[in-house]
């Protein structure tokens, strides 16, 4: 329901991710922690973003993202302190740095790696209409199952009621026969008193 994104506020990455996320799951809440995603200061600002979301635990999921670039542009995502922070995150984290063929150490420290920021958005949330359809199917299956179980138990109760009625009829019949056999002995005894 709530996704925290740590990335640059400039550029297409945040726009693309928000477009994919809200198209797939419109009721989603998204917060951006703007940071640097390139250069010597970038690891510090990305760490601040991860700590920000971990401090209040608002987010259900955290995405650390940056679009493509050269090896040098992406190198800040190999920073040891940043990698340790990603690994220590209490919130499940998706690393979405670069393009499909780019790998950084953050990718290996995160709970999940996405080839691109847009793929991270697709991984993060289901398509709401698909989810609604699945729930409808499961609801129908549950109703059918409950109805079937109800019919089974109703039949079982009817069978037990019939068996009980039959047993009572037999017991009553046996008691009446016994009483008839005992009647000749009981009648003289009753007249004496």
N, C-alpha and C positions, 0 to 999 in steps of 0.2 A: 504493500500500500504506500510505502514511503521510501523514496530512493534519494540518497545523497550522492552528488556528483562532484568530484574534485577535478577541475580542469580550468582552462583559460576561459574567461568570459568573452574574449574576442575570437572571431573565427567561426567556421562552420560546424565544428565538433558539437558544441552545446546545442546549437539549433537543430542539427540533424538528429541528435539523440532524443531531444524533447519531442520532436516530430514523430519519431518512431514509437517512443514510449506512450505518448498520449493517443496515438492512433490505435495502438494495440490494446491499451487499457486506460480509457478516458478518465476514470475516477482517481487516478494516481496522483500522489503529491510528490513534487520534486523540489529539492533544494540544491542550489549551486554554491560551492565554496570556490570562489575565483582564486586562481593561483598562477604562478609562472610554470610553463611546461618546457622550458628550454633555458640553458645557461647555468652558471654556477650557483645562483640563488634559488633555482627551481626546486631542488630537493627540500630545502627548508620550508618553502611555502606549501609544497604538497604534503609534507609531514604535518604542518599546521592544520591543513584541511582534514586529514585522516584523524588527527587528535580531536578536532572540533566535533566531528560526527560521533566519535567514540565517547566523548565526554558526556553528551546528553542522551545518547542512544536513541535519538529520534528516528533515525533511518533503520529500515529493515534490511537494506542492502546498500552497499557502497560501491561506486564505480570510479576508478581512477583512470582518466582518459586523456589521450592526446592523438591528434591525427598523424599522418605519415610525415616522414622527414628523413634526413640522412642519418647515418650511424651516429655522427657527432651531435645532431639535434636531439636524438633520443637518449643519448648517453646518461643524462641526469637520472633516468629511471633505473640505472645500474648502481646508484649510490647506496653504499652499505647501510647507512642510517635509515634511508627511505625503505629499502628492502626489508629491514628488520621491523619497521613500523607497519608495513603492509602485512607481514607475517603475524604480527602481534594484534592486529585489529580484531576486536570482539565482534564486529559486524562482518558478516560474509562480504567478501570483496571480489569484484571482477576487475582484472587489469585489462585495459583496452588501449594499448599503446601502439601506434603506428599502423602498418598495413599487415595483411595476412602473413607475409614472409618475415616480418620484423619480430625479433624476440628480445626481451630485456629481462633482467633478473627479477623485476617486479612481477612479471608474468608467472615465474616459478614460485614466488612467495604468496601470491594471491590464491584464493579458493578456486577461482576459475579464470582462464585466459580467454579473451575474445580477440579474434583476428583484427577487428576494427571497432571503433566506438559504436557504429550502427549495429554491428553484430552483438555487441554487449547489450544494447537496448533490447534486441530481439530475445536474447537469452534471459534477460532480467524479468520480463513479464510475459504471461500468456496473452493470447488474443481473447479479449473478453467474450466475444460472440462464440468462440470455440468452447470456452469454459462454461458458458451458459448452456450451450448445446449438450455438453458432457453431463452437466448437472441434471438437465431435463431427462436425458437417457437413463442416468442412474436413479432418478426419482421414479421413472416409469418402471424400471426393473425392481426397485424396492417395493413399489405398490403391488406389482404382480406377485412378487415373492410373499409379501404379507398376506395378500388375498389367498394365495395358494396354501400357505401355512394355516390361515384361518379356516379354510375349507377342510383341510386335513384334520384339524383338531375338532371341528364341528362334527365330521363323520365319526371320529373316534369317540366323542361324547355320545353320539347317537348309538354307536355299537355297544358302548359300556352301559348305557341306559337300557337298551334291549336285553343285554345279558343279565343285568340286575333284575329287570322285570321278569325275565324267564326264571331266574333263580328264585325270586320271591314266589312266583306261581308254583314252582315245584315244591318249595318249602311249605307253602300253604296247603298244597294237595297232600303232601306227606303227613302234615299235622292233622288234617281232616281224616285221613285214613287211620291214623293211629288213634284218634279220638273215637272213631267208629268201632275200632277193635276193643278199646277200653270201656266203651259205653255199657256193655252188659255187666261189667264188674262194678262200674260206678253207680248205676241206677239203684241197686239194692242198698248200697252204702248210703246213698243220699236219703232213702226212705226211712232208714233207721234213726236218723237225727231229726 
